[in-house]
């Protein structure tokens, strides 16, 4: 760093000390003595004296301000030359300072972190977009996390994917990871099952660090009659359930038990288990939403208690966690569209009750699928009798209809259920048709 006078008036003295010269017209560009970065022009009022500088000595005859510091530089000093006019103005002095310690250490730590993550194959850009705060932490455990997951059977590319999508994982300690893993193993039958869940949804395992809450939730859900199979389904499909507060899960279970008893069912344990098996996401919803949807189903379809029980313990269970506004809007659209095609109120209700999942279809998607089928000469009565065909995409519907017609299959007089079959089953049927 050492050198002679710099044109702007900065001179390096030794390896740590510097001197500044300023013209009588004002301050020149101010440079950092440690980073070498140019600072913006400052007025004298903006300069600060860092803590630890021992004292100031004003030498008016020589137009010098001498600051001596025993804290940073020992007996060395900074010398700043001013005009006499500037020196004797009433000003407050604020000279910049340079921090040592953590500010210097943190970039080095981040450098090490970035190197480790890149070596591991992590998509650093994705990780920074998702959780940038992780990269400001001084202490991370990426190497410990890697070794821990490798010991559980995870592949290196899976570990890299987990960290890329949920970088907060690298903040967990080995002790916390081990405890949480042991708790998950109370439900899952193998380490590989847990690895598969983490690969699909890393947030489910790393989102919370509260192992006591997880343990309490597991005990509670077992206590209300949920089996290991049911908890396994919850952990696989709706793992956030176990990150909920214990009170939140209790509130939902108590609500479901109350609904069961109010509808005349005598076994609330069985009722709760069936609802959760049908809809594992329900424990992550608000009790207010579930109440609103129960009321919507009962009032819209004029169901008695027994009919409502059958519906929500069966195909209607999944509707319970929908936004109530979304459910009502979609049902209104279904009704209007079917009315326009000559359907009666009774036919509309039969259609929806036979396949409540149709309420999940947004307005445009539902209308486009109905229009597509009508254009292909499939009657609305056929659609009402076979609502599951609406599960297929428009492209799938069009391609299958074309293939079936080419194979000599008469859709107007034959069943249209094969439009919703799995690809394997459909291809086997199409092969038989073509051979025949």
N, C-alpha and C positions, 0 to 999 in steps of 0.2 A: 504493500500500500504506500510505502514511503515515496516521496518525490519532492520536486521543487514547488514553486508557486504555481497554482492553477489560475488561468486567466480570470475566472470569476472572483478570485480573491481567496480561494481555499488553499491552505497549506497543511500538509501532514507533518506532524512533529513526532519522531519516534514511530512506534507502531500503534499507539492508541490515542494520542493527543492531537488536537487540531487547532488552527488559528483562523479567525475570520476577519476580513477587512471589508468595510462598507464605505461607499462614497458618501459625500456630504448630502447628496440628493435623496438618499434613502438606502434601504437594504437591497442587496443584490439577491441573486438566487441562493437559497439556503440548501446546503448539502448535508446528508447524514454522514457522520464520521465513521459509521460502522457498516452500513449497507451500501453506501455509495449511491443511493437513489436521490434524484433531484426532488426537492420539496418545492412547493409553490411559493412565490414571493410573499414575505410576511412583513407586517409593520412591526415596529419595536414593541407596540402594546401587545402583540400576539406571542411574544417570546416568553418562555417559562424557565425558571431555574429548577433543575431536577433536585429531588431530595438527595441529601448526602453531600452536596457541595458545601465546602467549609465556610467560605466567606467571600464577600465582594470587596474590592478595593478600587475606589474611584480616584484616578490621577488626572485631575482637570487640566493642569498645565500641558500635559502631553496628549490630551484628548483620548486617553485610554481607559478602558474598563477592564480590570484584571480580575479573573475569577480563579481562585485556587481550590483544588479539591484533593483532600487526602483520602477520600472514600474510593474514588475510581482510579485516580492517576498519581497518587502520592504527591511528590513535590512539583510535578509538571503542571502546566497551566494552559488555559485558553486565553488568547489575547484578541480583543475585538476593537478595531479602530473606528471612532465616530467623529463627526464634526462637532465642534464645541456647541453649535446651535442645537443639534439634536440631543447632545448629552444632558444639557441643563433644562430641557423641557420636562414638564411634569408628566411622567409616564410610569407605567408599571411594567416590569421586566418579566417576560416569559420565554425562557430559553428551552428548546426542545431537549428531550432526554432519550436515551436508548435503554431498552429493557434487556436484562439478561435472565437466564433461568428458564422458566417454563415456556416463555415465548419462543426462545431459541430451540428448546428441546422438542416442542410439539411438531414443527415441520419435519424434524428428523424422524420422529415417531411415525408420522403420516407417510413419510417416504418408505419406511420399513414396511408399514401396513400395505401400501400400494404394491410394493415389490412382492410381498407374500401372496396377495390376492391374485396378481397377474401370474405368478408361478403356479398357483393352484388352478388356473384356467377360469377364474371368475370374470364375468362381464362387468367390469368396474363402472363403465358408463351407465349401465342399467341400475347397478347398485346405488350409485350416487343420485340418480333420478328418484329412486324409490325411497331411500332413507339417508339423505345427505348428512344428517347429524351424526351418524355413526363415524364418519371420517374426521370429525372434530374431537373424538375421544382420545385420551392419552393411552388408556389401557384397553386392549382388545385381545381376544383369545382365539384367533383364527387357526393357529396351529393345533391348539388343544382340541378345538372343535373337529378339525380334520381327523386327528388320531382317534377321537372318540367315535365318530361315525364310521370310520374304517373298521374299527373293532366290532361294530355292530353289523357289518356286512355291506355297508354302502360303498358304491363305486366312486372313484375320484370325480368323474363327470357329474354324477348325481350331487355330490357335495358342492361342486362349483355352481351347479344350477340352483341349489338351495340358497347359497349365500348371495348369488346374483339377484334372486327374487326377494329374499328377505335378509338383508345384510345385518339386521339387528341380532341375528343368530350368533355372530362372533363376539357378542358382549356377554354371553352366558358362561359361567364358570363350569369347570369339570364336575365339581360337587353338585351343583344345581342340575346339570344335565343328567348325571347318574341317578339322582333322586327322582327326577321327572320320568326318566325312562323306566325305572322300577315300578312307578305308579301306573304307567301305561301298560306294562306287562301284566298287571293284575287283570287287565281286560283282554288284551291281545294275546294270541297263542304263540307268537314267534317274533323275534327281532325284525325279520324280513317284512312282516306285515306293517310294522311301525315305519320302517324305511320307506315302504311304498306310499304310506300316507304322507310322510314328510316330502317325498319327491313330488307328489301331487299338490300338497298344500302345506308348505313349510311354516306358514303363519300359525297353523293349528297347534304346533308343538312349541314354537319359540315366541309366540305373541305375549304370553304371560310368564312371569318368573315366580309366580306365587304357588309354590308346590303344596302349601298347607290348604289353600282354597281348592286345588285340584283333588287332594285327598279327601277333603270333606264332601265335595260334590259326588265323588265315587261312592262313598259310604251312604250318602243320602239317597242316591238313585237306586242303590241296592235295597235300601230299607223300605222303599215304597213299592217293591215288587218287581222291579226291572231285572231281567235275567242278564247273565253275562253276554248272551247273544244279542240282546237288545242294546246293551252298553257298547258292544263291539260295533253295531250298526251306527250308533250315535257318534262314536269316535271316528268311524270311517267316513261318514257322510256329513255330519254336523259337529265337528270337533270343537267349535267355538262354545258349544254348550258347557264344556268343562272349564272354560275361562270365565263364564258368567260368575257373578257373585252367588254364593250359596242362597242368599235371600231371594234373588231373582228366580232361581230354579224352584225354590219352595213356593213362591207366589203362583207360578204357572201350574205346578202340580196340584196345589190346593184349589185353584180355579177349576181345573178339569174334574177333580173329585166332586166339587159343588155342582157342576153341570150334570155330571152323572146322576147324582142323587136327585136333583131337581127334575130330571127327565124320567124318574121312576126306576132307574137301574140299581140293583142292590149290590153290585160288586165293583166299587170304584177302582180297586187295584187292577182288575182285568181291563176296565175301561181305559185307564191311563196307559197301560202297557200297549193296548191295541192302537190307540191314537198315536203314540210316539213311534211305534213300529211302522205305521202308515205314513207318518209325517215327522221324521227325525229333526226337522228344522223348527218345530213348534216351540221348543224351550228357549229358542233365541229370539222369540217375538214378544211383543208386549201383551199383557192380559187385556188391555183395552181393545187391541186389534182383534183378538180371538172372540171376545164378547160381541163386538160389532158384526163379525162374520156369522156367528151363530144366529144372531137376530135377523140378519139378511137372509139366510137360508130358510129359516122358519117362516118369516113373513112373506117372502117372495113366492115360495112354493106351497104355502098353506099346509105345512106338515104338522101332524100331531106328534106327541112326544116319542112314540115308538118309531115312527118313520124318520124323525130327525136323528134318533139314536143309531139306526141302521145306516143312515147316510154318513154321519160324521165318524163312525167307527170303521167305515168302509171307504168307498171311492171319494167321498166328500171331505175326508180328513185333510187332504192337501190344500184345500181352499182356505182353511182356517188361518194360515199365516200370510195370505195375500193382503195387499193394501185394500181396504174396504172400498175406497173410491174406485180403484182399478177394477175390482170385481163387479161393482154395480154398473160401471160404464160399459164394460165388455158384455155383460148380460143384456143391457139395454140395446146394444148394437146387434147382438145375436137375434133378439126378438124382432127388431125392426127389419133386419135383412130377411128373416124367414117369413115375416108377415107379408113382405113385398113379393114373395114367391108363392103366396096363397096358403101358408100354414096357419093353423089355428093356435090359440093360446095353449090348448091342451097338448098339441103336438110339439110346441116349443118346449114346454116344461118336461115332457117325456124325453125329448132329445137331450136336454141339459142334464136331467137327473140320471139318465142312463150312462152318461159320460161327462161328469162334472169338470174334467180336465179341459174341456172346450173353453171354459171361462178364462183359461190362461192365455188364449189366443187374442192378441191385440186386434183392434177394429179392422185395420187394413189387411192384415194377414188372413183373418177369417173371411172377409168379403172376397179377397182375391182367390182363395181356394174354392169357395162356393161357386164363383163365376167360372173358374177353370173347369170344374166338374160339369156344370150346366152346359158349357160350350161343347164339351165332349159327349153330349147326349145322355148324361146320367141324370136321372130324375131326382127331384128334391126328396121324394118319399124314400128313395134308395139311400140317400145320404142320411136321413133321419134314422133309418133302421141300422145304419152302419157308421156311426159317428167317428169311429177310430180311424177311418181313412184320412181324416183331417190331420192326423199326426204326420203324414208324409208331406214332403216338400212339393211345391208346384212342379218342379222339374221331374221329380220321381213319378208323380201322378201322370204327367203328360207322356213320359217315356214308356211307362208300363201300359197305359191305355193303348198307345200306338203298337207296342209289341203284341199285346193280347189280340187286338183287332187283326193284325197281320197273321196271327196264328189261328184265326178263325173263331176266337172266343167272343160270344155275344154278351156284352155287358148289360144290355137292356133287359135280358131275360135270365141271366145267370148272376150268381153272387158276385158282389164287388169287394168282398172282404180281402181278397188277395192283393188289393192295392195297398193294404197296410201291413202285409206280411214282411217278415225279415227277408233280407236279400237272398240268403241261402235257400230258404223255403220257397220263395217266389221263383228263383231260377230253376229249381227242381221241377216245379209245376209247369213253367214255361217250356222246359225241355220235353216233358211228357206231351204237352199240347202240340208241339212241333213234330214230334215223332208220330203222334196219332193222326 
